[in-house]
Amino acid sequence: MTAPQNLTPYSLWQLTLYFLRLGALGFGGPVALVGFMHRDLVEERHWITEADYKEGLALAQIAPGPLAAQLAIYLGYVHYRILGATLAGLAFVLPSFLMVVALGMAYVSYGGLPWMQAVFYGVGAAVLGIMAIGAHKLSTKSIGKDKLLWGIFGVLAAVTIITQSEIAWLFIAAGLLVWVIRCKPNLKDMLSFVTSKVVLGLIALSVALWMLYENYFGQSAIESNAASLDPGLLTQIGLFFAKAGTFVFGSGLAIVPFLYAGTVTEHHWLTDRQFVDAVAVAMITPGPVVITTGFIGYLVAGLPGAVMAAVATFLPCYLITIVSAPHFKKWGKNPSVIAFVDGITAAAIGAIAGSVVVIAQRSVSDIPTALLAVGATALLWKFKKIPEPVLVISAALIGLVVYPLVGH
């Protein structure tokens, strides 16, 4: 590889080591992580141009996939194509995956001990506050003052609260609605847009996963014991998490409603408390929030389940990135694509807001947990720069003190 003259040459090994380090030490959520990549790779090391970084960030924002992981994959693609994208993505995700698996082992082995229950008693309540503020930040940034997008937000929030589940086709419908209203396409434009590579790829992947999952691995599928290594259960896990990963837009929190609906309400793989604990694990570990799927997979089917869940979650965003990257300069600024993605994003944020209410209804069990949830929300609202891991650790310490006092 010959780097442009205004860039500092770097090896694929150097890039891989950088993303390993970021995955192991990068706290603060997706916004912080993409900021670290700009500071390190564009401003300080001069490995990536500003233009390439902005294009990667734009693709990560409008295409399905967890924001930080998708940007890492794109930046690996810039100079080392598919091999670079693959190694960058793996290096970024692997450290946090190993951490959540280790926590999963401890949770399964010692979850019955009072100290473990006390820790998650406090942390689970604080996570509700983090999710609530996350939904607020996303809505402020992505929806703004657009009345149409707020309407979609409200509808999806209400549907999520009422049905306590996710209706995935509403996301696609929301994207199409915004596109039709904003762009007012004629029949020729509609056919051209719907058959474009970006939209066709997203719809085809989503529909294929949805139909395969519902027809062959739906509610009537195998009711295996969580400790079983039944291939049918692993296949079911893989298809479910691939479907969920296909609908993550921008923030890892967008996957939470899908995970809750599937793992708690539909399949009964986890209890409400276990699910909130799984989200808490994602908050106290570095790297992408979406890596909580590894923890959930471990609770459902051990280490094979953890590997299957993590691979299935990240595979859609990996494939979409390497397929879209060569064409993104052409499609990325297309008004139709932007309108379509705006609609889906508003729907996803509405689902996040609705899921906060649903999870709170089932997880806030007494006055102390209610106070912790409200207090975490108020602190994050007032002091916007409080690191989430600090808040989570503080909640864990409070849980250790309060849990024995409330008679658990």
C-alpha positions, 0 to 999 in steps of 0.5 A: 500500500502506498499512502497519500503524501499527506498521510502517515503510512501505517501497517495493518498490524498497527491498525489492528493493535489500535482497535484492540486497545480502543476496544479494551479501554474505550468507555463512554458509549458510541459518541465518545468512541467515534470521537476517539477515532477522529482524535487518534486516527485523523488529528494525531496519527494522520492515518485517515483523511478528514474526508474518509472519516466523515464518509465513514461516519455518515455511512455508520449513521444512515446504515443499520449497525452499531455506530462505533463498530461500523465506523471501525469497520469502515476505517479498516476498509479505507486502505486495506479493503476487506481484510482491513475491515475484517481485522479492525472490526474483530479487534474492536469487538473482541476485548469487550466480548471476552469481558462480557463472557467472563462476567457471564460466567461469574453471573451464572456461577455466583448469581445466587450469592447475595453480593451479586444480587445486591450489585445488580439491584443497584446497577439495574435501576441506574441503567434505566436512567442511562437509557432514558437520557440516551433516548433523549439525546438521540431524539434531540440530535436526530429528530430536532423539530421535525413534526413528522419525525416526532409523530413517528417517534410517538407512534412507535413509543406507544406501540412498544408500550402497548404491545410490549414488543417490536413490530419490525415492519413499522420501521421500514414503513416509517422510512418509506413514509418520510421518503414519500412525504419529503420527496414526493416521488413519481412512479418512476422515482419510486421504482428507482429508489426501491430497487436501489442497492442501498434500500433493496439490500436493507429490505431484502436482508430484513425480510429474509431474516424475518421470514426465515426466523418466523417460519422456522424458528418462531414461538413454536420452535425448540423449547430447549433448556438454556444449558443445552448445546442443541444445534437447533437452539444455536440456530434459533439464537443466530437468526434472532440476533441477526434480525436484531442486528439488522435494525440497530441504527446509530446507537447500540441502545436501539437494539434494546427493545428488540432484545427485550421483546425476543428474549423476555416476552417471546422466547422467555430465555431471560427474566426481566431482572436478567435482561436489565442485568445484561444491559447493565453489563454492557454499560460497565464494559468498554467497547460497543454497547451491543456486545451485551448480546454476548452476555445474553447468549451466554446465559441462554446457551453457554459459550457457544451461545455467546459466540453465536449471538455476538457473531450474528449481531455484528455480521449484518453491519459488517456485510452492509459496510463492505458492500456499501463502502464502494458505492457510498460516494454515489448514494450517501448524499441522495435525498431519498436515502437520507429521508428513508433513514431519517424515518427509520431512525425516528422509529428506532428512537421511539422504540427505545423510549417505549422500551424504557417505560416497559422495562421500568414497569417490570424492573422497578420493584420498590422505593429504593430502585425507583429513587435510584432510577430517578436519581441516575436520570437527574444526575445525567441530565444535570451533569452531562459529562458524568462517565456512565461507568462511574455512575454504574459503579456508584449504583453498584456500591449503593446496591451493596448497602441498600439491598440487605436493608430492604429484606431481600 
